[in-house]
Amino acid sequence: MDNVKPIIIASDKSWIEGEAIRQLEITARLPGMQRAVGLPDLHPGKGIPIGAAFLSTGVLYPHLVGNDIGCGMGLWQTDIAVSKFKLDKSVKKLTGFEEVWDGDTDAELLSHDLPIDLWPYALGTIGSGNHFAEFQRVDTVVDQALFDDSGLNKRTIALLVHSGSRGLGQSILERHTRKYRGNGLDAGTEAFLDYVRNHDQAVSWAELNRKIIAKRFMGALGTKGERLLDICHNSVTPHSDGWLHRKGAAPSDKGLVVIPGSRGTLSYIVRPRPEAADFSLCSLAHGAGRKWKRSDAKGRLSKRYSVSDLTRTSLGGRVICEDKALMFEEAPEAYKDVAVVIDDLQSAGLIDVIATLRPVITYKTRRR
């Protein structure tokens, strides 16, 4: 199909950078591309916009998935009562996560049908950038009936984990790029089948990684929990007669979705509306989307805030991040307004909001 015109699901209230729109339009012109959808969190990436979904036929594009194959978010409901959660004590207990996990990596990898030598030393680690683990509590129930079916509990603490394939996806993309550059892979070829096999392993590895991260964090606080959802927002999957690439886009065909804003804003639990799935390529926003480049954040904020100031949020939460640059790069001001993103998704008929979650402790990194 020639001259594919992308659609952008966003209102006039959403600020979307012109470069992101340009990247979306360029990507929509790739050979074999059938559809391209930009979501309300659309923002520029390294040549490919983030917050978008693309459907191609006959060809698959690894660079549209990117280097963090399988990146996504998992949500657990812990056994810790909100009334008994001790903030200061919990902050002190959350240490040691930068060290190699001392659990049975062989058994965990085999349980997910993965080779025991597949990136074992990174299992259970969060990573850098916008990845995090965050203890949260229910702030507001928007739809009581949906909330009752969600598994969420107003009386206990939840844990949200955002992480991916920790270098495994990067190695897969680098191998492809060295050999094929940014070219696509024709469906059915040996190179295509090899990428899909490696991609699927990275997606499974990333899901396992989130499980182990959650286990480590809950263990540090002496609790256990039940996983309520796990969604992957960097992937390529079969769809209709083609291949659906999601780059920073949550699936709307895998159950409930969590859409976080930043460490200083609420997260939203939503139910996708199946009747609107085709319009949005079965995809939703995966967060608020960046407003500022990482390189600009410190210059914009360092005169207004000290690092110490940024360890506490306007919602009363604490932030654990001993990387000064990252503290500024991931500041709430560097992100768009997640409430506008949610309003846009609702106005487009894509979601029903179930509840909001308030961050209590956001963990990024400690020094080793």
Buried (B, 14 or more C-beta within 10 A) or exposed (E): EEEBEBBBBBEEEBEBBEEBBEBBBBBBEBEBBBBBBBBBBBBBBEEBBBBBBBBBBBBBBBBBBBBBBBBBBBBBBBBBEBEEBEEEEBBEBBEEBEEEBEBEBEEBBEEEEBEEEBBBEBBBBBBEBBBBBBBBBBBEBBBEEBBEEBBBBEEBBBBBBBBBBBBBBBBBBEBBBEEBEEBBBEBEEEBBEBBBEBBBBBBBBBBBBBBBBBBBBBEBBEBEBEBBBBBBBBBBBEBEEBBBBBBBBBBBEEEBBBBBBBBBBBBBBBBBBEEBBEBBBBBBBBBBBBBBEBEEBBEBBEEEEEBEEBBEBEBEBBBBBBBEEBBBBBBBBBBBBBBBBBBBBBBBEBBBBBBBBBBBBBBBBBEE
